[in-house]
Amino acid sequence: MREAFLGLGSNIDPAHSISLGLDALAQTFGDITPSRVFESAPVGIQSDSVFYNMVVAVRTELAPVALNQRLKTIEHALGRDPSAPRHAPRTLDIDLLTLGTLTRALAPTLPRRDILDYAFVLRPLAELRPNEHHPALGQSYGELWRGFADKAAQTLTPVAFTWQDQLISWPDRTPAL
């Protein structure tokens, strides 16, 4: 079993969509470990709607291609249109960020480049596993977040978020990184 980090995002009824995504991931993988949920402006897509983003840790024996396909199946089952343009608004986006210490250049590329490019991926990952090391760079996610140069341009706001009657996200407490 390897730990995989998954990035979740939604800008169509995001609280509901993220909750459904968490339900599906828990049903598929059993115990999951969610990060806080952050609200952010869209990055790279045209939309007036804000995004909710988070990272979830799961344990799996699936190989990268099979795991990625399972995630896409969940997205589609929860209303994401597979024929929609890549940068269109979405009910749910689930991206495979890492799978253990695996690195690969073939699709799905691991670790996913989004970890280094987007605050909405790196910050929740750094909060969830600050001492875990990026498989290719060897730096911890906490170190990468502290050195992230685009924090001012890619602002994130933690939102109160409850899943399965448990508060998993809180806006008034920021873990030290």
JOURSUL-V328656 format. One record per pair of residues at least 4 apart in sequence whose ideal C-beta (glycine too) atoms are under 6 Angstrom apart, sorted by sequence separation. I is the first residue (numbers start at 1). J is the second residue. D is the distance in Angstrom with one decimal. If there is no record, write none. Layout:
I J D
I J D
This chain:
10 14 4.1
13 17 5.4
14 18 5.8
25 29 5.7
62 66 4.5
76 80 5.6
84 88 4.2
111 115 5.7
113 117 5.9
114 118 5.1
119 123 5.3
122 126 5.8
126 130 5.4
139 143 4.6
150 154 5.1
42 47 4.5
62 67 4.0
75 80 4.1
133 138 5.6
134 139 5.6
139 144 5.4
162 167 5.3
163 168 5.3
26 32 5.2
76 82 5.6
104 110 4.9
115 121 5.4
10 17 3.9
25 32 5.2
60 67 5.9
103 110 5.9
114 121 4.7
115 122 5.7
133 140 5.4
161 168 5.8
10 18 5.4
102 110 5.2
161 169 3.6
131 140 5.3
132 141 5.6
8 18 5.9
80 90 5.5
159 169 6.0
39 50 5.2
40 51 5.1
80 91 5.2
99 110 5.7
130 141 6.0
160 171 5.7
79 91 4.1
80 92 5.5
96 108 5.2
129 141 5.8
130 142 3.4
159 171 6.0
8 21 5.3
39 52 6.0
98 111 4.6
158 171 4.5
78 92 5.0
37 52 5.4
38 53 5.3
97 112 4.7
126 141 4.1
125 141 5.0
126 142 5.1
37 54 4.7
75 92 5.3
97 115 5.8
35 54 4.9
75 94 5.6
126 145 3.6
35 55 4.5
34 56 5.0
123 145 5.8
71 94 4.3
122 145 5.4
32 56 5.3
33 57 4.1
111 135 5.1
111 136 5.8
32 58 5.2
122 148 5.9
68 96 5.1
29 58 4.0
67 96 6.0
25 56 5.9
29 60 6.0
103 135 5.2
145 177 5.3
103 136 5.2
123 156 5.7
18 52 5.3
101 135 4.7
64 99 5.6
119 154 3.8
142 177 5.1
11 47 5.6
98 135 6.0
119 156 5.5
11 49 4.2
14 52 3.7
11 51 4.6
68 108 4.5
9 51 5.3
10 52 5.5
45 87 3.9
47 89 4.9
9 53 4.5
64 108 5.4
8 54 5.2
130 177 5.9
7 55 5.6
127 175 5.0
5 55 5.6
6 56 4.8
24 74 4.7
126 177 5.6
5 57 5.7
3 57 5.6
4 58 5.3
3 59 5.6
4 60 5.5
1 59 4.7
20 78 5.1
1 61 5.6
53 120 3.9
55 124 4.2
54 124 5.2
55 125 4.6
21 92 4.9
55 128 5.5
17 91 4.8
17 92 4.8
12 89 5.4
11 89 5.2
12 91 4.6
40 120 4.8
10 92 5.1
38 120 6.0
9 93 4.5
8 94 5.6
6 94 5.6
7 95 4.3
35 124 3.7
7 97 5.3
5 97 4.3
35 127 5.6
5 98 4.7
35 128 4.2
4 99 4.7
2 99 5.6
2 100 3.4
7 121 5.1
40 156 5.2
38 156 4.2
39 157 4.6
38 158 5.7
39 159 5.0
36 158 5.2
37 159 5.3
37 161 4.0
37 169 4.0
36 169 4.1
34 168 5.1
22 163 5.1
19 163 5.6
